Amino acid sequence: MRPLCNSAWRPPRRLSPPPQHPTTGKRLHNKGPELHSVLTINGRISLFRRRYFAKGIGSQTPLDSWLDKAEATISLGVREMAARLNLAAHNFDKAAANLARTAQIHLSGEFLRQIVEAEGQAVNKAASAGLLPLGWSATDCAAHDQDGQRTGQTRVYLGCDGVKVPLVTDAEKQARRTKVKAKRRHCGKKRRPLRRVKAGADQVYKEYKIVTYYDDTQKHRLVAVTRGDCQQAGRLMRRDAGRIGLSKADDKVGMVDGADWIKNQMKRQSLPLDAIGLDFYHLADNVHKARRQVYGEEDAKDQTAPGNVWAAAVLHTAKHHGYAALVAQLQVWQKGLRGRGQRGAAQRLIGYVTERQDMILYPEFTAVGRQIGSGPTESMCKATTQRIKGVGMRWDAANAEAIMALEALEQSGAWHAYWDACLHQAV
């Protein structure tokens, strides 16, 4: 019999055996190729990879973990760009439009919101696990004298403050859900049940805590954010003190606004601080509050007005002569007042000063070049909340914290190092 063709017969090529599950060792069954799509910074990429299945285990696609350790459908480059554009945008729709114009990547505002908030939560988890990159330590923070010259020593400041964040209340969430249910009923079509809604806040505004370490020039800075209570803020102080090696600095200074909970947490966490100072601006704010109550409202530009003359003298005494001279001057001033309300205002100011006796150290601070203001901490309160305090904005507590965490990462100067570390993990 003649052969059907001239070509030699070849046996079929044997395929590699299906893999085994890495944990159970159970053999996985080959289910053939399946499409996988990834949105990258260079556009959407679609490819086929083989899927395996085993009863009781489910589907496995081993190639996904080889392509991307996170097995994500959105590449790391897209996620970073979305997070960066969100920081400078007024809302998520605007950030999505900017992403489309700059990189030709088209996402809805809602989808971009989900990406950005997920990345912020990932930053929080990395910070809690001590995995955030830090390119400096306390030994890198050079101290400066009054003239701005280096002293040959190192100095680190610790600041902490609370800031109000607008949140969605539980009552607002329930009202929105009721409206959605009413619209669904009028539609007349059968719909899927609504997802279970997360509980909202009990108040419109909640206080979040900001903790920051920095040096004289603010070239080195580490910022942390929490929606927890004062104990959680204290834990952040201790955690970040260990990260920067606070104990290795020659001069360790706490500079705060005088709130009792901040000073108490600094002491309770056994932080190796050499001194805790009262922000001069907050002292001046209380002095001028007493001035208005005693002398009435005066033109702030009129330096010859009696109240302004008195306030300037009091602040000069505090800055150049210290606590003892300040209290003595206030007590003499109080004795010269006659009105009941005026004497009460003076007594409140004296009480504010005496309660912070160990923090009014302005002559000692200026003599060695220490700062006497908490401006760097106040600026971080503004920077971390700038994105979430737009007109009409309301947030879930966790989502607000995630957005603030991204800004804190940027303010800490660790943005590029963090995303580079993520890239190394994903390949």
C-alpha positions as CSV (number, residue, x, y, z in Angstrom):
1,M,0.0,0.0,0.0
2,R,1.3,3.5,-0.9
3,P,1.7,5.9,2.0
4,L,-0.8,8.8,2.2
5,C,2.0,11.4,2.0
6,N,5.7,11.5,1.6
7,S,6.5,13.1,4.9
8,A,7.7,10.8,7.7
9,W,5.3,10.1,10.5
10,R,6.2,11.8,13.8
11,P,4.8,10.9,17.2
12,P,2.8,13.7,19.0
13,R,4.8,15.9,21.2
14,R,4.2,15.2,24.9
15,L,3.1,18.2,27.0
16,S,4.7,18.9,30.3
17,P,2.8,17.4,33.2
18,P,0.3,19.7,35.0
19,P,1.8,21.3,38.1
20,Q,1.0,20.5,41.7
21,H,-0.5,22.8,44.3
22,P,2.4,24.3,46.3
23,T,0.7,23.7,49.6
24,T,-1.4,20.5,49.3
25,G,0.7,18.8,46.6
26,K,-2.6,17.9,44.8
27,R,-2.3,17.6,41.0
28,L,-4.0,20.4,39.1
29,H,-6.0,19.7,35.9
30,N,-5.2,21.7,32.7
31,K,-8.2,23.8,31.7
32,G,-6.5,25.4,28.6
33,P,-5.5,28.9,27.8
34,E,-7.4,31.9,29.2
35,L,-7.3,35.6,28.4
36,H,-5.6,37.9,30.9
37,S,-5.7,41.7,30.6
38,V,-3.4,44.2,32.4
39,L,-3.7,48.0,32.2
40,T,-0.1,49.4,32.1
41,I,1.4,52.8,31.7
42,N,1.9,52.0,28.0
43,G,-1.6,50.9,27.4
44,R,-3.7,47.8,28.0
45,I,-1.9,44.5,27.3
46,S,-3.8,41.2,26.7
47,L,-2.2,37.8,26.7
48,F,-3.2,34.2,27.1
49,R,-2.0,32.1,29.9
50,R,-2.9,28.5,31.0
51,R,-5.4,28.0,33.8
52,Y,-5.4,24.9,36.1
53,F,-8.1,23.6,38.4
54,A,-8.5,21.1,41.2
55,K,-11.6,20.3,43.2
56,G,-11.6,21.9,46.6
57,I,-8.8,24.2,45.7
58,G,-10.2,26.2,42.7
59,S,-8.5,27.8,39.7
60,Q,-4.7,28.5,39.6
61,T,-2.9,30.6,37.0
62,P,0.8,30.2,37.9
63,L,2.0,32.6,35.1
64,D,0.2,35.5,36.8
65,S,2.5,35.5,39.8
66,W,5.5,35.3,37.5
67,L,4.3,38.3,35.5
68,D,3.3,40.3,38.6
69,K,3.8,39.2,42.2
70,A,0.6,41.1,43.2
71,E,-1.3,39.4,40.3
72,A,-2.9,42.8,39.7
73,T,-5.0,43.8,36.7
74,I,-3.6,47.4,37.1
75,S,0.1,47.7,36.7
76,L,2.3,49.4,39.4
77,G,3.1,52.3,37.0
78,V,-0.6,53.1,36.5
79,R,-1.3,52.9,40.3
80,E,1.6,55.3,41.1
81,M,0.5,57.8,38.4
82,A,-3.1,57.7,39.6
83,A,-2.0,58.3,43.2
84,R,0.3,61.2,42.2
85,L,-2.2,63.0,40.1
86,N,-4.8,62.6,42.8
87,L,-2.6,64.5,45.3
88,A,-2.8,67.6,43.0
89,A,-6.4,67.3,42.0
90,H,-9.6,68.7,43.6
91,N,-11.6,65.5,43.0
92,F,-11.2,62.0,41.6
93,D,-13.0,62.9,38.3
94,K,-10.4,65.7,37.7
95,A,-7.6,63.3,38.5
96,A,-9.0,60.8,36.0
97,A,-9.2,63.5,33.3
98,N,-5.6,64.5,34.0
99,L,-4.6,60.8,33.7
100,A,-6.3,60.5,30.4
101,R,-4.7,63.7,29.0
102,T,-1.2,62.9,30.3
103,A,-0.9,59.2,29.7
104,Q,-3.9,58.3,27.5
105,I,-5.2,56.0,30.2
106,H,-8.9,56.2,30.6
107,L,-10.4,55.4,34.0
108,S,-13.6,56.5,35.6
109,G,-13.4,58.8,38.6
110,E,-14.9,56.1,40.7
111,F,-12.4,53.4,39.6
112,L,-9.5,55.8,40.2
113,R,-10.9,56.5,43.7
114,Q,-10.8,52.8,44.4
115,I,-7.2,52.5,43.2
116,V,-5.9,55.5,45.1
117,E,-7.6,54.5,48.4
118,A,-6.3,51.0,48.1
119,E,-2.8,52.3,47.6
120,G,-3.1,54.6,50.6
121,Q,-4.2,51.6,52.7
122,A,-1.2,49.7,51.4
123,V,1.1,52.5,52.5
124,N,-0.5,52.4,56.0
125,K,0.1,48.6,56.2
126,A,3.7,49.0,55.1
127,A,4.2,51.7,57.8
128,S,2.7,49.5,60.5
129,A,5.0,46.7,59.4
130,G,8.0,48.9,59.4
131,L,8.6,48.4,55.7
132,L,8.5,52.0,54.5
133,P,11.9,53.1,53.2
134,L,13.7,55.8,55.1
135,G,16.8,57.4,53.6
136,W,18.0,59.2,56.8
137,S,18.5,58.8,60.5
138,A,19.0,61.1,63.5
139,T,22.7,61.1,63.0
140,D,22.2,62.9,59.6
141,C,20.3,65.9,61.2
142,A,22.9,68.6,61.8
143,A,22.2,71.2,64.5
144,H,22.5,74.9,63.8
145,D,23.2,77.9,66.1
146,Q,21.4,81.2,66.2
147,D,23.3,82.4,63.1
148,G,22.4,79.3,61.1
149,Q,25.9,77.8,61.3
150,R,26.4,74.2,62.0
151,T,27.5,73.3,65.5
152,G,29.0,69.9,64.9
153,Q,26.2,68.2,66.8
154,T,22.9,66.7,65.7
155,R,19.4,67.7,66.6
156,V,15.9,66.3,65.9
157,Y,12.5,67.8,66.7
158,L,9.3,65.9,67.5
159,G,6.0,67.6,66.8
160,C,2.4,66.3,67.2
161,D,-1.0,67.9,66.7
162,G,-4.6,67.1,66.0
163,V,-6.5,68.2,62.9
164,K,-10.2,68.0,62.1
165,V,-11.3,65.9,59.1
166,P,-14.8,66.0,57.5
167,L,-16.5,62.6,57.6
168,V,-19.8,61.0,56.4
169,T,-22.1,60.4,59.3
170,D,-24.1,57.3,59.7
171,A,-27.3,59.3,59.4
172,E,-26.2,60.7,56.1
173,K,-25.4,57.2,54.8
174,Q,-28.8,55.9,55.9
175,A,-30.5,58.8,54.2
176,R,-28.6,58.1,50.9
177,R,-29.5,54.4,51.1
178,T,-33.2,55.2,51.6
179,K,-33.2,57.4,48.4
180,V,-31.5,54.7,46.4
181,K,-34.0,52.1,47.5
182,A,-36.9,54.5,46.6
183,K,-35.4,54.9,43.1
184,R,-35.0,51.2,42.6
185,R,-38.6,50.5,43.6
186,H,-39.9,53.1,41.1
187,C,-37.8,51.5,38.4
188,G,-40.0,48.4,38.4
189,K,-37.1,46.1,37.5
190,K,-35.7,43.4,39.7
191,R,-32.3,44.4,41.0
192,R,-29.5,42.8,42.9
193,P,-29.6,43.4,46.6
194,L,-27.6,46.5,47.7
195,R,-24.2,45.8,49.3
196,R,-23.9,46.0,53.0
197,V,-23.0,49.6,53.9
198,K,-20.2,50.4,56.3
199,A,-21.1,52.3,59.4
200,G,-20.6,56.0,59.2
201,A,-19.2,58.4,61.8
202,D,-21.2,59.7,64.8
203,Q,-20.0,63.3,64.2
204,V,-19.4,65.4,61.1
205,Y,-15.8,66.1,62.1
206,K,-13.3,63.9,63.8
207,E,-9.8,64.7,65.0
208,Y,-6.9,62.9,63.3
209,K,-3.4,62.9,64.8
210,I,-0.3,64.0,63.0
211,V,3.2,63.0,64.2
212,T,6.3,64.4,62.6
213,Y,10.1,64.2,63.2
214,Y,12.3,66.8,61.5
215,D,15.6,68.7,61.7
216,D,16.5,72.4,61.7
217,T,16.4,72.8,58.0
218,Q,13.5,70.4,57.4
219,K,15.7,68.6,54.8
220,H,15.0,65.4,56.7
221,R,11.4,64.8,57.7
222,L,9.2,61.9,58.7
223,V,5.4,62.3,58.8
224,A,2.8,59.8,60.1
225,V,-1.0,60.0,60.3
226,T,-3.6,58.1,62.3
227,R,-7.3,58.3,62.9
228,G,-6.8,56.6,66.3
229,D,-6.9,58.2,69.7
230,C,-4.0,59.8,71.6
231,Q,-2.6,56.4,72.7
232,Q,-2.3,55.5,69.0
233,A,-0.5,58.8,68.3
234,G,1.9,57.9,71.2
235,R,2.6,54.5,69.6
236,L,3.5,56.3,66.3
237,M,5.9,58.5,68.3
238,R,7.6,55.5,69.7
239,R,7.6,53.6,66.4
240,D,9.1,56.4,64.4
241,A,11.6,57.2,67.1
242,G,13.0,53.7,66.7
243,R,13.0,54.1,62.9
244,I,15.1,57.2,62.9
245,G,17.3,56.2,65.9
246,L,16.2,59.2,68.0
247,S,18.4,58.2,70.9
248,K,21.5,58.7,68.8
249,A,20.9,62.4,68.3
250,D,22.8,64.8,70.5
251,D,19.8,67.1,71.0
252,K,16.3,65.8,71.1
253,V,13.5,68.4,71.4
254,G,9.7,68.2,71.5
255,M,8.0,71.3,70.2
256,V,4.2,71.3,70.7
257,D,1.2,73.6,71.2
258,G,0.8,72.9,74.9
259,A,-2.0,70.3,74.7
260,D,-1.9,68.1,77.7
261,W,-2.4,64.9,75.8
262,I,0.6,65.5,73.6
263,K,3.0,66.2,76.5
264,N,1.6,63.2,78.4
265,Q,2.1,60.8,75.5
266,M,5.7,62.0,75.0
267,K,6.4,61.2,78.6
268,R,4.3,58.0,78.7
269,Q,6.2,56.5,75.7
270,S,9.5,57.1,77.5
271,L,10.9,59.0,74.6
272,P,14.5,60.2,75.2
273,L,13.7,63.9,74.8
274,D,16.1,66.5,76.3
275,A,13.3,69.1,76.5
276,I,9.7,69.8,75.6
277,G,9.0,73.4,74.5
278,L,5.8,75.4,74.2
279,D,5.1,76.8,70.7
280,F,5.6,80.6,71.0
281,Y,2.7,81.3,68.7
282,H,0.3,79.6,71.0
283,L,1.6,81.5,74.0
284,A,1.1,84.7,72.0
285,D,-2.4,83.6,71.0
286,N,-3.4,83.3,74.7
287,V,-1.7,86.6,75.5
288,H,-3.7,88.4,72.8
289,K,-6.9,86.7,73.9
290,A,-6.4,88.2,77.4
291,R,-5.6,91.5,75.8
292,R,-8.9,91.6,74.0
293,Q,-10.8,90.7,77.1
294,V,-9.1,93.4,79.2
295,Y,-8.4,96.3,76.7
296,G,-11.1,95.5,74.1
297,E,-10.7,95.3,70.4
298,E,-7.8,97.4,69.0
299,D,-6.3,98.0,65.7
300,A,-3.5,95.4,65.4
301,K,-1.4,97.9,63.4
302,D,-1.5,100.5,66.1
303,Q,1.6,99.7,68.1
304,T,0.9,102.6,70.5
305,A,-2.5,101.2,71.7
306,P,-2.3,100.3,75.4
307,G,-3.3,96.7,74.8
308,N,-0.7,96.2,72.0
309,V,2.0,97.8,74.1
310,W,1.2,95.5,77.0
311,A,1.1,92.4,74.9
312,A,4.4,93.2,73.2
313,A,6.1,93.7,76.6
314,V,4.8,90.4,77.9
315,L,5.9,88.4,74.9
316,H,9.3,90.2,75.0
317,T,9.7,89.1,78.7
318,A,8.7,85.5,77.9
319,K,11.1,85.3,74.9
320,H,14.2,86.9,76.5
321,H,13.8,86.4,80.3
322,G,11.9,83.2,80.8
323,Y,9.1,81.8,83.0
324,A,9.9,83.5,86.3
325,A,10.0,87.0,85.0
326,L,6.9,86.4,82.9
327,V,4.8,85.2,85.8
328,A,6.0,88.1,88.0
329,Q,5.1,90.6,85.3
330,L,1.6,89.1,84.9
331,Q,0.9,89.1,88.6
332,V,1.8,92.8,88.9
333,W,-0.4,93.5,85.9
334,Q,-3.3,91.5,87.5
335,K,-3.1,93.6,90.7
336,G,-3.7,96.8,88.8
337,L,-6.9,95.5,87.2
338,R,-10.2,96.5,88.8
339,G,-13.0,94.9,86.8
340,R,-14.1,91.4,87.7
341,G,-14.0,90.2,84.2
342,Q,-10.6,91.7,83.6
343,R,-9.1,90.0,86.7
344,G,-10.7,86.7,85.6
345,A,-9.0,87.0,82.2
346,A,-5.7,87.8,83.8
347,Q,-6.1,84.8,86.2
348,R,-6.8,82.4,83.3
349,L,-3.7,83.6,81.5
350,I,-1.6,83.1,84.6
351,G,-3.0,79.7,85.0
352,Y,-2.2,78.8,81.4
353,V,1.4,79.9,81.9
354,T,1.9,78.2,85.3
355,E,0.6,74.9,84.0
356,R,3.3,75.0,81.3
357,Q,6.1,76.2,83.5
358,D,8.5,73.4,82.4
359,M,7.8,74.2,78.7
360,I,8.5,78.0,78.7
361,L,12.2,77.7,77.9
362,Y,12.6,80.4,75.2
363,P,15.9,81.9,76.5
364,E,17.4,78.5,76.9
365,F,16.2,77.4,73.4
366,T,17.4,80.4,71.5
367,A,20.8,80.4,73.3
368,V,21.6,77.0,71.7
369,G,19.8,77.6,68.4
370,R,16.7,75.6,69.0
371,Q,13.5,76.6,67.3
372,I,10.7,78.0,69.5
373,G,7.8,77.5,67.0
374,S,5.9,74.5,65.9
375,G,5.4,75.8,62.3
376,P,6.7,72.6,60.6
377,T,4.1,70.5,62.4
378,E,1.3,73.0,61.7
379,S,2.3,73.0,58.0
380,M,2.0,69.2,57.9
381,C,-1.5,69.4,59.4
382,K,-2.4,71.6,56.4
383,A,-0.6,69.6,53.8
384,T,-2.0,66.2,54.8
385,T,-5.6,67.5,54.8
386,Q,-5.5,69.8,51.8
387,R,-6.8,67.1,49.4
388,I,-9.7,66.0,51.7
389,K,-11.0,69.4,52.8
390,G,-12.5,70.6,49.5
391,V,-15.9,72.2,49.3
392,G,-18.7,69.7,50.3
393,M,-16.3,66.8,50.8
394,R,-17.2,64.0,53.2
395,W,-15.2,60.9,53.7
396,D,-15.3,57.4,55.3
397,A,-12.8,57.4,58.1
398,A,-10.6,54.7,56.6
399,N,-10.5,56.3,53.2
400,A,-9.6,59.8,54.6
401,E,-6.7,58.2,56.5
402,A,-5.6,56.4,53.2
403,I,-5.5,59.7,51.3
404,M,-3.6,61.4,54.1
405,A,-1.1,58.5,54.2
406,L,-0.2,59.1,50.6
407,E,0.4,62.8,51.3
408,A,2.5,61.9,54.4
409,L,4.6,59.6,52.2
410,E,5.2,62.5,49.8
411,Q,6.0,64.9,52.6
412,S,8.4,62.4,54.2
413,G,10.5,62.4,50.9
414,A,10.0,58.7,50.6
415,W,7.7,58.6,47.5
416,H,10.2,57.4,44.9
417,A,11.8,54.9,47.3
418,Y,8.5,53.4,48.2
419,W,7.4,52.8,44.6
420,D,10.8,51.5,43.6
421,A,10.6,49.0,46.5
422,C,7.1,48.0,45.3
423,L,8.5,47.5,41.8
424,H,11.2,45.1,43.1
425,Q,8.6,43.1,44.9
426,A,6.4,42.8,41.8
427,V,9.1,41.4,39.5
